[in-house]
């Protein structure tokens, strides 16, 4: 006996396929509409306070050494944008891309060996504390509150997830064209 193209079983399976296709299309449509509006690292860097200005404007600063390929840096972009909105009138948010050799002297000065690498600077540009790796927003906010109040930072020397840097800073220049998935994060012990 051959299958009849209009058999009830065939009609049911066609309806199931059609319903599943419609449900998936609706899910994709609404999923695209509710995607995160977190800013990119490039957008944050473009709107950050220039390093030279931060050294002369009399406000405390939070330096962030980052790279566009850094998964931890990307994961923190939304939190950093929110913190900048909240504290940006009282704290300089400065972003320094480790793939730009222009920042090599600062990388050496602050001993940057993993990213993200944060340096808290007083209003007179004295380093107060560092934090290396992915940081929870609450820890950064606590530190920024203390920085503004000129009080001791409650969370100094905090270590989280980082993306390691190669030993030779010039070798990193190839990282700009590498597949970003090749740069996984690791825990710093």
PEMOSUL-V34411 format. One record per pair of residues at least 4 apart in sequence whose ideal C-beta (glycine too) atoms are under 8 Angstrom apart, sorted by the first residue. I is the first residue (numbers start at 1). J is the second residue. D is the distance in Angstrom with one decimal. If there is no record, write none. Layout:
i=I j=J d=D
i=I j=J d=D
This chain:
i=3 j=7 d=6.1
i=3 j=10 d=6.8
i=4 j=10 d=7.5
i=5 j=10 d=6.3
i=6 j=10 d=6.9
i=6 j=11 d=7.0
i=7 j=11 d=7.1
i=8 j=12 d=6.4
i=9 j=13 d=6.6
i=10 j=14 d=6.4
i=11 j=15 d=6.4
i=12 j=16 d=6.4
i=13 j=17 d=6.5
i=14 j=18 d=6.3
i=15 j=19 d=6.2
i=16 j=20 d=6.3
i=17 j=21 d=6.3
i=18 j=22 d=6.5
i=19 j=23 d=6.3
i=20 j=24 d=6.3
i=21 j=25 d=6.3
i=22 j=26 d=6.4
i=23 j=27 d=6.3
i=24 j=28 d=6.3
i=25 j=29 d=6.3
i=26 j=30 d=6.3
i=27 j=31 d=5.8
i=28 j=32 d=6.3
i=29 j=33 d=6.7
i=30 j=34 d=6.3
i=31 j=35 d=7.1
i=36 j=78 d=6.8
i=38 j=77 d=5.3
i=38 j=78 d=3.5
i=38 j=81 d=6.9
i=39 j=43 d=4.4
i=39 j=44 d=5.4
i=39 j=77 d=5.7
i=39 j=78 d=7.2
i=39 j=81 d=4.8
i=40 j=44 d=7.0
i=40 j=77 d=6.6
i=41 j=45 d=6.1
i=41 j=66 d=6.1
i=41 j=68 d=5.4
i=41 j=70 d=7.9
i=41 j=73 d=5.9
i=41 j=74 d=6.2
i=41 j=77 d=5.6
i=41 j=95 d=7.7
i=42 j=46 d=6.3
i=42 j=68 d=6.6
i=43 j=47 d=6.5
i=44 j=48 d=6.2
i=44 j=77 d=6.0
i=44 j=80 d=6.1
i=44 j=81 d=6.2
i=44 j=84 d=7.6
i=44 j=93 d=8.0
i=44 j=95 d=6.1
i=45 j=66 d=7.6
i=45 j=95 d=4.4
i=45 j=97 d=6.6
i=48 j=84 d=8.0
i=48 j=93 d=5.4
i=48 j=94 d=5.6
i=48 j=95 d=4.3
i=49 j=53 d=5.6
i=49 j=54 d=4.9
i=49 j=57 d=7.8
i=49 j=61 d=7.4
i=49 j=92 d=4.2
i=49 j=93 d=6.0
i=49 j=94 d=5.3
i=50 j=54 d=6.9
i=50 j=94 d=7.4
i=51 j=55 d=6.7
i=51 j=63 d=7.7
i=51 j=94 d=5.3
i=51 j=96 d=6.5
i=51 j=103 d=7.9
i=51 j=106 d=7.3
i=52 j=56 d=7.0
i=53 j=57 d=5.7
i=53 j=92 d=7.5
i=54 j=59 d=7.4
i=54 j=61 d=4.6
i=54 j=63 d=7.9
i=54 j=92 d=3.8
i=54 j=94 d=4.9
i=54 j=121 d=7.7
i=55 j=125 d=5.4
i=57 j=92 d=6.8
i=58 j=123 d=5.6
i=59 j=90 d=6.4
i=59 j=91 d=6.2
i=59 j=92 d=5.2
i=59 j=123 d=5.9
i=60 j=90 d=7.7
i=60 j=91 d=5.5
i=60 j=92 d=7.2
i=60 j=120 d=7.2
i=60 j=121 d=6.1
i=60 j=122 d=5.6
i=60 j=123 d=4.9
i=60 j=147 d=4.7
i=60 j=148 d=6.7
i=60 j=150 d=7.9
i=61 j=91 d=6.6
i=61 j=92 d=3.9
i=61 j=93 d=7.7
i=61 j=94 d=5.6
i=61 j=119 d=8.0
i=61 j=120 d=7.6
i=61 j=121 d=4.3
i=61 j=125 d=7.4
i=62 j=91 d=5.8
i=62 j=92 d=7.1
i=62 j=93 d=5.6
i=62 j=94 d=7.0
i=62 j=118 d=6.2
i=62 j=119 d=7.5
i=62 j=120 d=6.0
i=62 j=121 d=7.6
i=62 j=140 d=7.9
i=62 j=144 d=6.8
i=62 j=147 d=7.4
i=63 j=94 d=4.9
i=63 j=95 d=8.0
i=63 j=96 d=6.2
i=63 j=106 d=7.6
i=63 j=110 d=7.2
i=63 j=118 d=6.7
i=63 j=119 d=4.2
i=63 j=120 d=8.0
i=63 j=121 d=6.6
i=64 j=73 d=7.8
i=64 j=80 d=7.0
i=64 j=93 d=7.3
i=64 j=94 d=7.0
i=64 j=95 d=5.1
i=64 j=96 d=7.1
i=64 j=116 d=5.8
i=64 j=117 d=7.5
i=64 j=118 d=5.6
i=65 j=96 d=5.2
i=65 j=97 d=8.0
i=65 j=98 d=5.4
i=65 j=103 d=7.3
i=65 j=106 d=7.8
i=65 j=107 d=6.6
i=65 j=110 d=7.3
i=65 j=112 d=4.7
i=65 j=115 d=5.5
i=65 j=116 d=6.6
i=65 j=117 d=4.1
i=65 j=118 d=7.7
i=65 j=119 d=7.7
i=66 j=70 d=5.8
i=66 j=73 d=4.2
i=66 j=95 d=5.9
i=66 j=96 d=7.4
i=66 j=97 d=6.3
i=66 j=98 d=6.9
i=66 j=115 d=5.6
i=66 j=116 d=5.3
i=67 j=73 d=6.5
i=67 j=97 d=6.2
i=67 j=98 d=5.1
i=67 j=99 d=5.2
i=67 j=115 d=5.8
i=67 j=163 d=7.0
i=67 j=172 d=7.9
i=67 j=175 d=6.7
i=68 j=73 d=7.8
i=68 j=74 d=8.0
i=68 j=97 d=7.3
i=68 j=99 d=7.4
i=68 j=176 d=7.8
i=68 j=180 d=7.6
i=69 j=163 d=7.4
i=69 j=175 d=5.9
i=69 j=176 d=7.8
i=69 j=178 d=7.0
i=69 j=180 d=4.0
i=69 j=183 d=5.1
i=70 j=74 d=6.5
i=70 j=115 d=5.1
i=70 j=116 d=6.5
i=70 j=163 d=4.2
i=70 j=183 d=6.9
i=70 j=185 d=8.0
i=71 j=75 d=6.3
i=71 j=163 d=6.3
i=71 j=180 d=7.5
i=71 j=183 d=7.1
i=71 j=184 d=7.1
i=71 j=185 d=5.2
i=72 j=76 d=6.5
i=72 j=115 d=7.2
i=72 j=116 d=5.7
i=72 j=133 d=6.3
i=72 j=134 d=4.1
i=72 j=160 d=7.3
i=72 j=161 d=4.8
i=72 j=162 d=6.2
i=72 j=163 d=5.8
i=72 j=185 d=5.2
i=73 j=77 d=7.1
i=73 j=115 d=6.2
i=73 j=116 d=4.8
i=73 j=163 d=7.3
i=75 j=134 d=6.1
i=76 j=80 d=5.4
i=76 j=116 d=6.4
i=76 j=134 d=5.9
i=76 j=135 d=6.9
i=77 j=81 d=6.4
i=78 j=82 d=6.6
i=79 j=83 d=6.2
i=79 j=137 d=4.1
i=79 j=140 d=7.0
i=80 j=84 d=6.2
i=80 j=93 d=7.2
i=80 j=140 d=7.9
i=81 j=85 d=6.5
i=82 j=86 d=6.4
i=82 j=137 d=7.0
i=83 j=87 d=5.8
i=83 j=93 d=7.6
i=83 j=137 d=6.7
i=83 j=140 d=5.8
i=83 j=141 d=6.3
i=83 j=144 d=6.5
i=84 j=88 d=4.5
i=84 j=93 d=4.7
i=86 j=141 d=7.5
i=87 j=91 d=4.5
i=87 j=93 d=7.8
i=87 j=144 d=4.9
i=87 j=148 d=6.9
i=88 j=93 d=6.1
i=90 j=148 d=4.9
i=91 j=144 d=5.8
i=91 j=147 d=6.3
i=91 j=148 d=6.4
i=96 j=100 d=7.6
i=96 j=103 d=4.3
i=96 j=106 d=6.0
i=96 j=107 d=7.7
i=97 j=103 d=6.7
i=98 j=103 d=6.7
i=98 j=107 d=6.2
i=98 j=112 d=6.5
i=98 j=115 d=5.9
i=98 j=165 d=6.3
i=98 j=169 d=7.9
i=98 j=172 d=6.7
i=99 j=172 d=5.7
i=99 j=173 d=6.8
i=99 j=175 d=5.9
i=99 j=176 d=5.5
i=101 j=169 d=6.9
i=101 j=170 d=7.4
i=101 j=173 d=7.6
i=103 j=107 d=5.7
i=104 j=108 d=6.4
i=104 j=169 d=5.7
i=105 j=109 d=6.2
i=106 j=110 d=6.1
i=106 j=112 d=7.8
i=107 j=112 d=4.2
i=107 j=169 d=6.9
i=108 j=112 d=7.9
i=110 j=117 d=7.0
i=110 j=119 d=5.0
i=110 j=127 d=7.0
i=110 j=130 d=7.0
i=112 j=117 d=4.6
i=112 j=165 d=7.1
i=113 j=117 d=7.7
i=113 j=164 d=7.7
i=113 j=165 d=5.9
i=114 j=132 d=5.4
i=114 j=133 d=6.6
i=114 j=162 d=3.6
i=114 j=163 d=6.8
i=114 j=164 d=5.6
i=114 j=165 d=6.3
i=114 j=188 d=5.9
i=115 j=162 d=6.2
i=115 j=163 d=5.3
i=115 j=165 d=6.6
i=116 j=132 d=7.5
i=116 j=133 d=6.7
i=116 j=134 d=6.8
i=116 j=135 d=7.7
i=116 j=162 d=7.2
i=116 j=163 d=8.0
i=117 j=130 d=6.8
i=117 j=131 d=7.8
i=117 j=132 d=5.2
i=117 j=162 d=7.9
i=118 j=130 d=6.4
i=118 j=131 d=4.3
i=118 j=132 d=7.4
i=118 j=135 d=6.9
i=118 j=140 d=7.7
i=119 j=127 d=5.7
i=119 j=129 d=7.8
i=119 j=130 d=5.4
i=120 j=127 d=7.2
i=120 j=128 d=4.5
i=120 j=129 d=4.7
i=120 j=130 d=7.3
i=120 j=131 d=7.8
i=120 j=143 d=6.2
i=120 j=147 d=5.6
i=120 j=153 d=6.1
i=120 j=156 d=7.7
i=121 j=125 d=5.3
i=121 j=126 d=6.5
i=121 j=127 d=5.9
i=121 j=128 d=6.6
i=122 j=126 d=4.6
i=122 j=128 d=5.6
i=122 j=147 d=7.7
i=122 j=150 d=7.3
i=123 j=150 d=7.7
i=128 j=147 d=7.1
i=128 j=153 d=6.1
i=128 j=156 d=7.2
i=129 j=143 d=7.1
i=129 j=153 d=4.8
i=129 j=155 d=8.0
i=129 j=156 d=3.3
i=129 j=157 d=6.6
i=130 j=156 d=7.3
i=130 j=157 d=6.5
i=131 j=135 d=5.4
i=131 j=139 d=7.5
i=131 j=140 d=7.7
i=131 j=143 d=7.4
i=131 j=155 d=7.1
i=131 j=156 d=7.5
i=131 j=157 d=7.3
i=131 j=158 d=4.3
i=131 j=159 d=7.7
i=131 j=160 d=7.6
i=132 j=158 d=7.5
i=132 j=159 d=5.4
i=132 j=160 d=7.2
i=132 j=162 d=5.9
i=132 j=188 d=6.2
i=133 j=158 d=7.7
i=133 j=159 d=5.4
i=133 j=160 d=3.2
i=133 j=161 d=5.0
i=133 j=162 d=4.2
i=133 j=188 d=5.9
i=134 j=160 d=4.3
i=134 j=161 d=4.1
i=134 j=162 d=7.4
i=134 j=185 d=7.4
i=135 j=139 d=5.2
i=135 j=140 d=5.2
i=135 j=158 d=6.1
i=135 j=160 d=5.5
i=136 j=140 d=7.3
i=136 j=160 d=8.0
i=137 j=141 d=6.0
i=138 j=142 d=6.3
i=139 j=143 d=6.5
i=139 j=155 d=4.7
i=139 j=158 d=6.0
i=140 j=144 d=6.1
i=141 j=145 d=6.3
i=142 j=146 d=6.6
i=142 j=153 d=7.8
i=142 j=154 d=5.0
i=142 j=155 d=5.9
i=143 j=147 d=6.1
i=143 j=153 d=4.7
i=143 j=154 d=6.8
i=143 j=155 d=5.5
i=143 j=156 d=7.6
i=144 j=148 d=6.4
i=145 j=149 d=6.3
i=146 j=151 d=4.4
i=146 j=152 d=6.4
i=146 j=153 d=4.8
i=146 j=154 d=6.0
i=147 j=153 d=6.6
i=152 j=156 d=7.9
i=159 j=188 d=4.9
i=160 j=188 d=7.7
i=161 j=185 d=4.5
i=161 j=186 d=7.4
i=161 j=187 d=6.3
i=162 j=185 d=6.4
i=162 j=186 d=6.5
i=162 j=187 d=7.9
i=162 j=188 d=5.2
i=163 j=183 d=5.3
i=163 j=184 d=7.5
i=163 j=185 d=5.5
i=163 j=186 d=7.7
i=164 j=186 d=6.2
i=165 j=169 d=7.7
i=165 j=172 d=6.4
i=166 j=171 d=4.7
i=166 j=172 d=5.4
i=166 j=175 d=7.8
i=167 j=171 d=7.6
i=168 j=172 d=7.5
i=174 j=178 d=6.1
i=175 j=183 d=7.0
i=178 j=182 d=5.5
i=178 j=183 d=7.1
